[in-house]
Amino acid sequence: MKKHSIKVLILIIFLGTFFFLTAQEKKEIFTSPINYWFLSVGQGINIYYGEHDKFSDFSDRLAPALDLSFGKMLGHKIGLRAQYNGLTCKGILAKEGDFTDNTSFDGRYYREHFNLIHLHGDILLNSSNLLFGNNPERKFQMIPFLGVGYAMATGNGNTNGSPTISAGLINKVRLLPALDLNIELRGILVNEEFDGISEGRGGEGIASATIGFTYKFNQKGPTRLITEEKEGDAFVQTEAVITESGGGGGANWDERQKLLKELNEKERAIEQLQARVNELLKKQKEQPQRTEADTVDLAIFFDIGETNLKSKDLINLKYIAEKIKQAKQKYRVIGFADSATGSSRRNKYLSEQRAQNVYNALINEFKVPKEKLIYDGKGSKLNPFNDNENNRVVLVMPEE
């Protein structure tokens, strides 16, 4: 029953760490060829699984454990390490063995106690970086490992040895750029004679759980910041080299953090500028569009059906004629008719006649050169004013 409880606890820790990890993901993905050495130390418990240990109370089988590790990460996904783990193991046997105290209890079982020395090499796989991309800012990481080694049990003047296969999971919590908190769960498979007793089981095991620290030093390699943004149904990535890292994450780490902060501030400034541009474009669209009447130098109005100029119109034309003579550009004389009266054909004729009469007056009465004038009649389909009565008009304006 207690074995199942431990398995359930390990599963909860593993799944809880996984889901918490995925919740921490960011849009920014850091990729860098970080090759660094590390040193780890941890303490915890060993639990031995032998022939008769299931008949013992679980608490009687807990023994102190010590981990010492030295290794190197080869990039941000794969690493290698050499580790010592051990101290002691405890259990019970149904008969006297190499490591029992030769005193039975309950008239049936003997307590065993031996020193453990386990040396092994492991391959580390950073599954967090593998699945979600390298991110030095990530607070939690999961690193499964698999290794082989050799273990020795010593005590009562006896020594037994066994090749080992070990596997486990390292849950890393980032405390500082160069310092992590480790929670390591490990299982070790040894041969059946490891505790001095053999009953044909084929193998025995040791479970360990430790907590400790890892110091990372000599981190090298340029760090690249990849920003991933969704555009439509696709994700678009932009990449930028941030800085070189090295030493133990000290000054260079601070420099990288400073550069990252500056980059984020620039991105926010760009976003604010873009928002301002969008606001101005929106206002521009909301502004009324300019019409031909907005650039008019002179407007001459007519009564319904009339095309002839009045004396007051000639006074105004005299003023504009002098301006046209001095101007470099040509001027347009454009006639219009209101759309409330008359047919389209009639209104086209009226607009042309009105424009021609103004054109002729400028040339004949006020001596404006012909080459400086253009006239046309627009009829009633294109009106310069909202008030229909004012659309019986001739506009004189500079050519754009």
N, C-alpha and C positions, 0 to 999 in steps of 0.2 A: 504493500500500500504506500509506504513511504517513498519507494522508488518512483512510483507513478506521480506522486506529489512533486518530486524534484523535476521530473520531466515536464510536467505542466508548468511549473515555475519558470523553467528555462525557456519554454515556448512563449510564455507571456512576455518575458523580458525581450526576447528576440523580436516578436511581432510589435510590441509597444515601441521599441526603438525604431523599427522600420517605418511605422506610420508617422511617428514624430519626425523622423528624418525627412520623409517626403513632404511633410507640411512646411519644411523650412526652405524649400527650393525658391530660387530667385530667377528673375529674367536674365541676370548677368551670369555668364559662365566663364570661369577662369581656366585657361589651359596653359600649362607650362611644363617643360621638361625638368621638373624638380627632382634632383638626385641628392638625397641627404642621408647622413648617418643618424642613427638614433640609439639611445640607451634607455632601457626600461627596468623598473624595479616594482615588485608588487608582493603583497602578503594576503593570505586567505586560508582556505581549508582544503585538505585532501580527504577523500572518502574511498576506502578500498573495497572492491567487490570480489571476494573470494568464495570458496566452497560453502562455508557455513555462516557467512556474515549476515545473511538474512534473518538468522535467529537472534541476533543481537539488537539492542536498542539503537536507534539511529544516532542518538546523541553520543553514545559510547564509541562510535566509529569516527567521529570528527577529529582530525589531527591538523596541526599547523602546517601551512605551506608557504614556500618562498619562491619567487620568480626573479631571475636575473636574465636580461636579454640584451643582445647587441646585434644591430642589423643595419640594412641600407634599403631605402626605397629607390627603385630603378624606374623613375617616372612617377606618375601619379596613380598607377593602377597595380603595379606588381612590386613586391619587395621580398627580401630574403633576411632571415635572422637565425642566429644561434642562441639557444636558451638553456639555462640550467633551471630546473624546477624540482622541488623536493622538500626536504626536512624529514617528516615522519609519516608513518601510516599505522593505523590500529585496526584490529578486528578480532574475531574468535575462530577457533578450530575445535573440531570434535575429538581431536587427539593431539598429543604433544608434537610440536614441530620445531623447525630451526629457530623460530623467533618467539616461542611461547615462554611464559614464566614458570612452567612446570607445576603450577598450582591450579587445580580445577575449581570451577565454581558450579553450583547447582549439581555437583557430582557428575557432570557430563562434559562441560566445555572448558577450554583453556583460552586465556587472553593472549593475543599476540601483539607485538610492538616492534617495529623495525625502522631504521633510518632509510630514507629514500634519496637516491642521487639519480637524476634523470637528465641526460644531455641529448639534445636533439636539434636538428635543423629544420626550418619550416619555410614553406612558400606562402607568402601573404598576398591576398587578392583584395584590393580595396573596392568592394562592390558598390559603395556609394558613388565613388568617382566613375566607376564603370557604367553605372546606370544613369547617373544624372550629370556627369561632367565634373571636371575638377573645379573646386571652389574653396580657396583657402579660408573664406569667411564662414564656411559651414561649421555649425556648432557640434553636430553629431556625425559620426562615421561608423560604418560596420565593416569589419575586415575578417572574413573567414580565413582559416589557414589549415594546411595539411603538412605533416612532417614525419620523418623517421629518425630514430635515434637508438640509444642504448640506456637501460636503467639497471641500477644495482640496489639490492636490499641488504643491509648489514645489521648485525646485532647478535648478541650471545656468542661472539667469536665466529659467526658464520657469515658468508657472503654468497648471495645468489644473483645471477645476472640474466638479462633477457633483452633481445632486440625489441623495439617498440614501434608502433604506429600511433601517431597522435593527430587529433583534429579538434578544431574548436572555433570560437568566435570572439573577436576583440571588439568591444564597444568603446569608441573613443569619444571623449568630451573635450572640446577645445577650451582651454583656460586662458592661454596666452599664445602669441604667434609661435613660440618655440616649446610650449609645454602643454601636454595633454593629460587628462585623467583617463585611466584605462579600467574597464571592467572585463576581465577575461574569463571565459568559460571553456574548459578543456576536458577531453576524454583521452585516456591512454590505454592501449591494448598491450598486455604482456603475456608471456607464456604461463601455463598452468603451474609450473614448478617454482614460480617466482617467490612464493611465500614458504617454500619448503615442503608443500603437500601437493600430491597429484591424485585426482580421483576421476580422471578421464573427461573433464569438462571441455578441454580444448583451448582454454584461455581464460584469463582474468583481466580485471580492469581497475583503473584508478580515475576517479572524477575529481576535478579541481575547479575551484572558483576563487579568483583573486582580484584585488583592487589595488591600483598603484598609479605610477606616473611614468610618462615618456618625455624625455628631453630630445629635441631635434636640433641638430647643428649642421653647419656647412651646407645650408640650402642654396642651390645654384639654379640659374636659368632665367631667361626672360619670361615674364608673366604676360599673357595676352588676355585682354578683356573682350569677350564676345557678347554683344548685346543682341538678344533675340526678340524680335517683335513680329506680331502677326499682321499680315497684310492680305486681306481677303481670306482665302482658305489655306494660304501658305505662310510659313515662317521665314522671315528674312533676317540674316545675321550680318552684323557689322563687326569688324575686328580692329583692335588697336593694341599696340605693344605698350605696356605700362612702364615697367622698370626692370632692372636686374635685382634679384634677391640673393642674399648670401650672409655668411656669418652665423647667426643664430636667430635671424629675424629681427634684430635690434634696430639700428639706424635705417637700414634699407627698408625694413618693414614700415617704419614711420614715414619714410619717403613715399612708399607706394600708397599708404593710406592718404597722405597729403595729395598726391596726384589723383587718386580716385575721387577725393572730395572735390578737387578743382574740376574734374571731368563731369561730375554730377551737377555742379553749379553751372557749368557751361551748358549742359543739356537743359537745365531748368530755364536758363536765360534764353536759349533758342526756342523753347516751348512758349515762353512768355512773348517773345518777339513774333512768333507765328500766330499766337492768339491776337496780338495787336493788329497784325496785317489782316487777319480774317475779319476783325471788327471794322477796320477801315474799308475793306472791300464791301462789307455788308452795308455800311453807311452810304458808300458810293452808289450801290444799287438802289438804295431807298431814295436818293436825291432825284428830283425830276430831271428828265432828259432835256438838253438844250434843243430848241427849235430854231428855225431860220430867223424868227422874230427877235431872238436873243442877241443877234449881232447886227441889227438894223441901224443904219445911220439916219434914214428918213422913211416915214410911212405916210402915204397920201391916200385918204379915204374917199369913197365915191358913194353916191346914192344908188338905189336899186335901178338897174338897167342903164346907168350912166357910165360914159367912158371919157368925157371931156374934162379938162382941167379947169379949175376956178382960179381967180386972180390971186387968192391967198396961197394957192399951191405953187404959183410961179415964184412968189417971194421965198418960199422954202427951198425951191429948186435952185434959186440963185445962190443960196448959201452952200448947198451941197455940191453945186457945180464947181465952185472954187476949190473945195476940198478934194474933189476927184482930179482936178487938173494937177494938183500938187502931189497927189498920191503916186506911189510907185506901182501898186497893183491895180488890176482892172476892177470895175464895179459891175454888179449884176442888178438889173432892173426886172423885177419879177411881179407879174400880175396875178390876182386871185379873184374868185367870185364866191358868194355865199352859197351854201348847199340847200338853203331853205326855199329858194325860188328858182324857177327856170330849169330847163333840161340840162343835161351834161354837155350837150353840143353847144347850146346857147351860152352856158357859163364859160366854156372853153373860149368861145369867140370874145366874150366880154373881157376876160382876163388878158387875152392877147392884145386887144385894142387899148385897154388901159395902160399896159406895159409899153406899147409902141408909142402912145401919145406922150408919156413921160420921157421915153428915149428920144423922140424927135425934139421935144422942148429943150432938153439938155444940149443937144447938138446944134439946133438951129437958133435958139434964143440965147444960149449961154456959152456957145462955142467950145463945148467939150469934144475932144477928138473921138472919132468913131471907134478907133482901136482900143479905147479905154472903157468901152461899154459893151455889155451883153444883155439882151432882153429876152424874156420868155413868158408865156402864159400858162399857168398851172390848172386853170379851171376851178372846179369846186371839190375835187376829190382829195386835195391836200390843203388843209386849212391851217394857217399859222397861229390863229387865236382860238381860244375856247368860246368866246362870245361870237356867235355866228354873224351878227350885224357888222362886226369889225373886219370880217373876212372879205368885204368888198374893198380891196386895198391893193396898192402897189408898194412894194418894199424895195428900197435902194440900199445895197449893202456891199461891202468889199468882198471880192472873191477869195475864198480860202485856199 
